[in-house]
């Protein structure tokens, strides 16, 4: 989860220097990253426990 948080932190630091349209795109990317990375980590932990 720290990986996803770190990526989102970097994206937030970059956002003020971009145009508004790119900020919206960056926000969508950050939201998808913040959901996908923890999901994949939980899935891999579940598979390790299941075996």
N, C-alpha and C positions, 0 to 999 in steps of 0.2 A: 504494500500500500504506500510505502514511502516513495517508491519509484513513480507512481502515478501522481502523488502530491508534488514531487520535485518537478515533473514535467509541467504540471499546471502552474507551479510557481514561476517557472521560466516563461511560460506563455503569458502570464499576467504581467510580468516585467516588460515584455516586448509590446504588449497591446497598446499602450498610450502613444507609441511612436508610429502607429499605422493608421491608415484611413479607416473610416467607420465601416465600410463594406468588408474590409479585411478583418476588422475586429469581430464582426459577427461570425465570419468563417472560423476565426481562431477560437471563439467561444464554443462553437459547435464541436470543433476538434477537441477542445479541452474537456467538454462534457462527455464525449464518447470515450476519451482516454480514461477519465476518472471512473467510468463504469466498466470498461473492458479489462483493464489491468487487474483490479481486485477480483473480478469474475474469473479470469483465467487462473489466478493464484489459488482461489478457493477450489476451483475445479481440479487443479493438480493435487492439492492436499487431499481432496476427497478420493481421488483415484489411488493415491498412495495408501490411504487407510483401508480402502476396499480390498486391495490385494493383500 
